[in-house]
Amino acid sequence: MRRRDEILAKVRDIFIGWVKHIAVNVLHLPEDVAEEAGGEIFISGSHKLGVRDIGADIDTVCVAPNFCTIEHFFTHLKDELQKRPEVTELVGIATAYVPLISFDFNGVSIDLLFARLASSHVPRDLDILDDDVLIGVDDKTEKSLNGPRVTQMIVKLVGPNNFSTFLIVLRFIRKWAKKRGLYGNKLGYLGGVNCNILVAFICQLFPNRGPSSILARFFKTYKNWQWPNPIMLNNIQPHPPGQLISEERKVWTKEENPNDIMPIITPAYPAMNSAYSTSEQSFEVMYQEICRGFEIVERILRAKTWQNPDSWRELLEPTDFFVRYRHYLACHILGHGDDMESKSWIGFVEARIRRLPVMLANFFPLKAPVHLHPVLFKTTKSANSVCYFIGFDVNKEAFKRSGVTDLNFDDTVAKFQEMLIDPDKGFKAERPEGLDFFFEHLRWKELPKEVFESVGGYEKARIKRKEKLAKEQADAAAKAEKAEAAKDGDGKTLSNFEQKLASVDGNNGNSNNNRPVIRAVRQAAVKQERREFILPCLRTFVEFGDDGLPTLAGIRRKLMEYHGSSAEELIADTKRSRVDDIVEMKRRLAEPEAPFTVPEVTWVMHEGK
């Protein structure tokens, strides 16, 4: 860390020297103006938080006075950096969403962004969180400043008491996301900012909890979260107080962004959805992994082994992406060398390839999710070529109904290729020779052996896949058996929650003893308003007291997850106006033929402690 800080200090000196050079030698401003102009750099992201991975870029924003322009940045400053022997691998990307100069300084990777303030002076103690810093700046400067502003705001909102726990859990979640193939914001998955906000939100909900508790709450909260309700660390500010209408900037709102699937809102003005690239397919992948994480954490908590580090290792097992599916698309992006045009083409396609799984899901009878793996593989198809893999399984029943006789993806991929060279939004009106995109449809046995390295090689992957297929067959048989058993004495198919009741053992171990309980619940829930109260209760597991019944506080907390602010009113209304219904339900359940043995039912009328 000390070495990187020393390098950043040298970069700052170079930048401030560049500001003076522009003032005196380019614009011929007086020396005193050049001295007063100042200049500052701000760090954002993982390095600022202290969770940066080895080899990761350091996101650095150069804040310059108004007489320095983006053209000066990509000419004079770029030339100055290029002259230095410590600087290698320098590339300027002026056309990027956020323009930057990328380079290695003594082996440390740095992404240098540019921000041009409206003022002719940048004070040494500039408060980057002051919204006035955005007055008079252009859109590119706003986007550049957004990084350090969001990072510092997250630190502020987490607070000093929770910050050490926040960092421990954040490191774990970042590692979990990378191990499980969930890390890559531009591909529709989690990025650094997303992880920061998601962990900070749990720390806000459960302050002063330890890392194990916060980690457990992370998976539990996001498993039950009612997406697309947004994750927000603070209230969205439409515009800073006293700001002119002409200075107002576009701020995220749920009403104006109804198609956002997983809104994770940045806390600094102007608020935006940091997970705007999430698709239905990538969301399904992430949700399945969150559910897996929740199940593992639940086992750890039940076994009370959370203090044993080995208990948590299962969470960090490598993804089974290359074991999970029967079909794969190898998506090849080809450049003609290590030149800037090839790099731009590869980056351009990478930023759009997340749309291909959505197109495949729309045009073919495939099971969800159509899974884009956010890991880049280098290939030898050309002098500079890379490959991404998409995994999927066919929905056989839908396939038969559709009348489709073959999985031919040529037309769909052709439409994607046309989009890449669209005259208005594409790379170029005509793709230069040597730049290409094509795909290969592969069965599992046809996958290249090198893709299995993350799971320990081909042989281990083959064994895991054999075990997976055997489990799928056993699960299918169990599902069919369960479907037959999921009927009551009258031949009526039980609902999901009634099946849950039927599966709970009675006092003598016979689940059939709960059939009268089901009938009583049905009778007690005839009215729609009673059903609205009972069903969420029956679907929910809560904390139990010493008497084996849930606490009233636990009931309230769980109802809040389903009903939001109306939960308290719902409970009060139930107590006030439906006492007779509850008494009648108690009477029915107390009868000999309906033993009172199911916790999910008993706590419906339990008055709590």
N, C-alpha and C positions, 0 to 999 in steps of 0.2 A: 504493500500500500504506500509506503514512504517513497519508493522509487517512482511509482506512478504520479504521486503528488509533486515530486521534483520535476518530472517531465511536463506536467500541466503548468507549473510555474514558468518553465522555459517557453512554452507555447504562449502563455499570457504576455511575457516580455516581447516576443516576436510580434504579437498582435498589436500591442500598444505602440511599438516602434513603427509598425505599418501605418497606424492612424496618423502619427506625426509625419511620416513620409508623404502620405496623401495630402495632408494639410499644407506642408511647406513646399514640397517638390512638384506636386501635381497641380494643386489649386493655388499655390503661391500666397497662402494666408500668412499673416504675421506670426512670428515665433511665439509670442505670448498666447495667441489663440490656440496654436498647436499644443502648447504645454497644458492649457486649461481643458482641452477637449476630452482628455481621458480615454476611457474604453475599459471594458471589463469582460471577463468570461464567467459563465455559469455552467455548472455540471448538473446533469439530470440522470434519471434512470438508476440502474443497479449500482453504478460506481458511487453515486451520491449517497445511496442508502447503505452501502457497504456489503452488498450481496453479489457483486460482479463475479462472473465465472472467469476462469483462466482463459485468456485469449479473446475474450469478448471486447467489443468496441467500447470506448468511452465517449458518450454523447456530450459534446461540448458546444456551447453557444457563445459566439463572439457578439457582444453588444457594442455597436459603434455609434458615433454621433451622426447627425443627419447629412453631413457633407461627404460621408463615405457611401458609396453605392455598391449594388450587387455586381456591377461590371468591374469596379475596382477590386472587389473580393476575388473574382475569378480570373483576374489578370495579374495585378501587382502582388497581392498576397500569395497567390498560387505560385508565381515566379519566385518570390522570396523563399517560400518553403522548398521549392524544387532545387534551389541552389545549395541547400544545407545537406551535409553528408549524413546527418542523423536521420534524414527523411527518406523513406523508400515507399514503393507501391502507391505513389500519389495519383489520385484520380479525382477530377472535378466533375460533378454531375449537376449542371445548371438547370436541367429540365426535370429534375426529381420533384415529387410532391412537396418536399421540403429541400430546397437546394443545399448542397453540401460539398465539402472537399474531404475526401477520405484518404488517410495515409497512415503509415507506421512511423513512429518516432522512437528510435532506439528499440525497435521490436514491440512497442506498445501501440495497438490499433486505436486510432482516434477518428471520429466523425465530427468534422468542424462545420457547424451551422452558422448562418449570418443573420443578425437582427439589426435593423437600422432605426434608431429612435427618431422622434420628431425634433428633439432638442439638439443643440450644437455642443452640448456638454453631457458627459456620462460620469456622474459622481462615483467616487470609490465605494461609498456606502449605499449604492442604489438598492432600493427595496423592490425586488422583483415581484413580490406579491401585491404591491400597490397597483390597483386597476388603472390608475392614471398613466401607467407606463405604456398602455396600449393606445392612448390618445394620439391620433395622427399617423399611426403606423400602417403599413400595407399588410395584405393578407399573408404574404410569405413570412414577414416578421412576426406576425401574430402566431403562426404555426410554430416558428422556431422558438419563441418565448414560452409557448405552451408547455414544453417539456419540463424545464426547470420550475415553472410556476406550479404545475401539477405535483411534481415531486415534493417541493417544499410544503405545499398545502397538505399533502398526505401526512408528512411528518408532524405538522402542526395539529391536525385533527386526531391522529392517533394519541398524541400526548406523551410526555416524558415517562409517566408511570407504566405505560403499556409498551413502550418502544422496544425494549429488549425482547419481550415475548413476541412482538410483531416481527422482528427480524428473524428469530429462530423459526417461527412457523413459515414465514415468507421463503426462507432458504429451502425448507422442506417442500413446500408447494411448488416452487420453481423446479426443483429436482424431480418431483413426482410428475409434473407436466411434461418434462423432457423425456423421462424414462418411459412414460405411457403414450408417447406420441401425440401430445396435446399442445405442443409449443410451436407457435408460428402464426403471428397475428395476421399477416398478409394472406395466409392460406386459410383463414377462417377460424383459427384456434386462439389460444391464449397467448398474449405477449406480456412483456414485463410490466407495463402499466396496468393491464387487466389483473394480473396476479397481485400487484400492490394494492389495488382498490378492493379486490375480493377479500384479501386477508385483513386489511384495515377495517372493513365493514364488520367482520366478526369480532375484532378487538373492540369496536365501539359497542356492539350489542352485549358483549360479555366482558366488561372491564375487570381488570385485576385477576383474571383467571390465568392459570399456568399454561405453558405451551401444549401439553397433551390435551388439556380440556379445550383449548382454542382449536386445535387440529380436529378433534372429534366434532366440535360444533360446526366447523367449516363444512365437512361432508354432510352432516345432518341438515344444516340450514339450506344448502344449495340443492340437496336432493328434494327437499320439500318446497323450495321456492316456487312461487306462482309466476313463472316467466310468461309473458314478457314484461312483468312489472320491473321497473329499473332498480338497479343497485346504486344508491346515492349516499355519499358520505355527509352531505349537507344539503340544504335547500338550494334549488336552482335559482340563481340571481338573473332576472331578465336583462338588466343592465345596471351598471354602477350608479349610485345616487349622484345626481347633479350632472350626469353626462348628457351631452347634446344628442338629439335624435339622430343627427347625421353621423354620430360616432357609435351608435348602437350596432352590435354585431349579432350574427345569427347564433341563437342559443337553442340547444336541444330541448324539445318538448315531446311528450308522448303523443299528443294530438297530431303534430306535424310529421311524426315518424311512426305511423302505425305498423309498418312492415318490419321494424327492427325486432329481431328474434331474441336477442340476449343483451339488452341495454346495460352497459356498465359505464356510468356517467362520470366524467372527470370533474373534480371538485373546484377547479379554478375557473373563473370567468374568461372566455365564454364557454359554458358547459357543452360538452359534446360526447357522443357515444364512442368510447374507445374500442368497442367490439362491433363496429358497424359491418365488418366483413363476415360476421358469422352467418352461415346459411343453415337451412333446416337439417341438412346432412351433417355438417360439422357439429351442430348443436347436439344432435342425437348421439354422435360419437362421444362428446364430452359428458353428456348426461349419463350414458352408460358407465363411463369410467368413474364418475362421481358416485353413482350407486354402488359400484364395486368397492370404492373406497369406504363408503358408509358401512357396508357389510363387514369389511375387515376390521374397521374401528369398533363396531359393535361386538365382534368376537373378542377383541382385546379387552374391552371394558367389562364384558361378562366374565372373562377369565381373570380379571384384575391383574393383568401383566403389563400395564402401561409404563411401568418403570424399567422394564427390560427392553433395551434398544433392539434386540433381535425380533421382538414382537412386531415392530413396525416395518421390517424389511420386506414383507410381502407387498406392501403398498408400492414399493419401489422396484418391483420386478419388471424387467423389460417388457414392452408391449408384445402381445401375441398377434400383431397385425399379419405377419407372414405365415401364420398358422391358421388363422380364423376363417378365411374365405376360400371358396372353390374357384372363383374367377378373379383375374387381375388384369388391369390395363397398365402397361408400361408406357408412360407418356414421355417421349424423347424431345428435348429442346436442343437444337444444333446451332452452334456458331461456327464461323470459319477460322477462328484463331483467338489469340488473347488480346485482340484490339478492342477499342471502346465501342464500336458498333456491335460486335458480338456480345459484349457484356450488357449493353443496353437492351439488346433483343432478348437475351435470357431473362433479365430482370423484368422486362415488359410482360413476357409470357407468364413468369412466376406470379406476378401480381394479379393475373386474370385466370389462372388455371383452377382456382377454387370454384369457378362457375361451371366447369365441366361435370362434376358429380351431380349438380342440380339438373343440368340438361339430361344426363343419363337417367336420373330418377323420373323425370317428366315424360320421357319418350319410351321407356322400357319397363316391363313388369319385374322390378327388382325389389328385394327386401331392403328395408331401412336398417342401417344407413348405407348409402353409397360412400365409401370411406376413402378420402384422400389422405395418404400418409404424409405428414409434413416434414419428411426427411429427404434431403437431396443426395442422389447417388451420381458420382462421376462415371462416365462411360467412355468408350473409345469409338463411338459412332462417327466422330469428326475430330478436328484439332481442338475443339472446345465444345463438349457436349455433356449434358446432364439429363437425369431421368427422375421423374416422380411416379409413384405407383398408386393406383386406385383399386381398392378391393371391394368385392360385392358378391352377393348370393342371389340366385334367381328365385322369385316367388313362383313356385311351380304351379299352384292352383290358378293364380292370375295369368300365368304364361299360357296355360291350356285354354282359358276363357278368351284370351286376347286374339287367338288365331295366328299368332306369330310362330313361324316355323324355325327361325334361326336368329341368333343374336348377332346381327350385323350392325356394327357401330359406325360404318363408313360415313353415312349421311350426317349423323350427329357430330362426329369429329370434323367433317367438312364445314359444317355451320360454325363450329368453334374457330376453325382456321380462317374462315371469311371474316369473323369478328376481329381477328388479330390484325387484319390489313384493311379494316373499314376506313374509307377516305376521311371520315370525320373523327373517329375515335381510335383508329388502329395505329399500328406502329409507323407504317408509311403506306402511301397509296399502292406502291409496288414493292414487295419484299425483295431486298437485295439478294443476289445470288450467294448461296452458301448458308443462308439463315433458313432454318426449317423447323417444323413441328410435325411429328407423326406418332402413331401409337402401335402397340402390339397387344393383341388379346392373348393372354396366357392362362393356362390351367395351373394348378398348384405345382404339379410335377415339372412344369416347364420353366419355373422361376429360376433365375440365375443363382448359383450357390452362394455368392457373396452376400446376398440379402439376409442370410440366416445367421450372420456373425453375431448380431445383437442377442440372439437366444442361445448361443453356444455352438453354432454350426448346424449343418444339414441333418446329421443323425439325430441330434436332440430335437430339432424341429419336427422331424418325421415321427419320432416317438410321441411328442406332444400332440401332433395332429391326429395320430391314431387314437390316443386317449380321448381327444375332443370328439371325434366321430363316434366312438363308442358311447360317450356320455350323451350325445345328441340322440342316438337311437334309444337309449334307456329313458331319457326324458320324454321322447315322443310316445313311448309305450305307457309311461306313467300318466301322461296327459290324457291319453285315450281312456285309460282305466278310470281316471278321476272324472272325466266327462260322463261316464256311465254311472258313477257313484253319486254324482252331483244332482240327484233328484230326490224329492221327498216321497212320502208314501202315496201321494195322489198322482205321482208321475210328473209333477211340475218341476221344472229346472230351477235350482236354487240360485239366488243372486250371489255375487262375490262375497258380500259380508255374511250372508247366511251360510255359505260354504265354510267360511272361517269359523263360525259358531259350531257348525256340525263337526269340524275337525278337532275341536277342543275336547279332551277327555272329561267325562263326568266323574262322579265320586267313585264309581266302580270300574273306571277305565273303559267304559263303553261309550263311544262317541254318539251312538244312537240315542242316548239319554237326552241329548240336546235338541232332538226334534221338537218336543213340546215347547222348549224355549223359543225356537224359531217361530212356531205358530203364535206364541204369546207376543213376540216382538212384532209380527205382522199385524196382529189385531190391534196392538197399541199404537201402531204407526199408520193407521188407515188414513187419518187426516193429513193433508199435505203439510200443514204447519208443524205437526208432530214429527213427520218424516224428516223435515229439514233440520230438526234438532237432533233426532236420534241417529240418523245415518252417519254424520261426521263423527259422532261419539263412537259408534261401533267400528268405524274404520281406523280409529286412532289409538295408539298405545301411549300411555302417560305414566308418570311416576306413581308408585304405590306406597301407601303408608304402612305402619306396623300392623294394622288390622287386615292387610291384604287388599285394601280398597284404595283407589286413587285419591289424592288430595284435591280439594276444591281448587287450589291454586294451579295444580297441574292441569285440571280440566280447562280452566280459563286460558292458560297459556296455549294449550292445543287448539282451543276453539278460535283463538286469535289468528292462528295460521290459516284457518279455513274461512273465517268470517270477517277478519279485520276489525275495524272499530265497532262493528255492530255486535260483537261477541258478548260484551257485558250486558247490553240491552236484551240479547237473546236469553241469557241466563236469568236475568231479573224477570223477564216476561214469563219464562217457564215456571219459575218459583211462584210468581204472583197469580197467574190466571189458569194454570194447568195442574193445580194440586190434585184435583179429583182424578185426572188422567193418570198421574204418577201413582196415586194410592191404588187405583184399579190395576195398574201394571204390577205393583208389588203383590197384590192379592193373587193375580194369575200366576205369577212366577213362584209364589210360595206354596202352591198346590202340590200334592205329592207327585203327580205325573209330570210336573215341570220343575225339577230340582233347580235351586238357585246356585248354579255352579260356574257360570261363565263371567269372568271379570268384566269383559267388554259390555255385558248387559247390566251387571249389578251397579256399576258406577254411574249409569245413566240417571238413577234416582238417588244416588248417595249424596248426602248433604255436606259431606266433607268435614274437615276439622277447622 
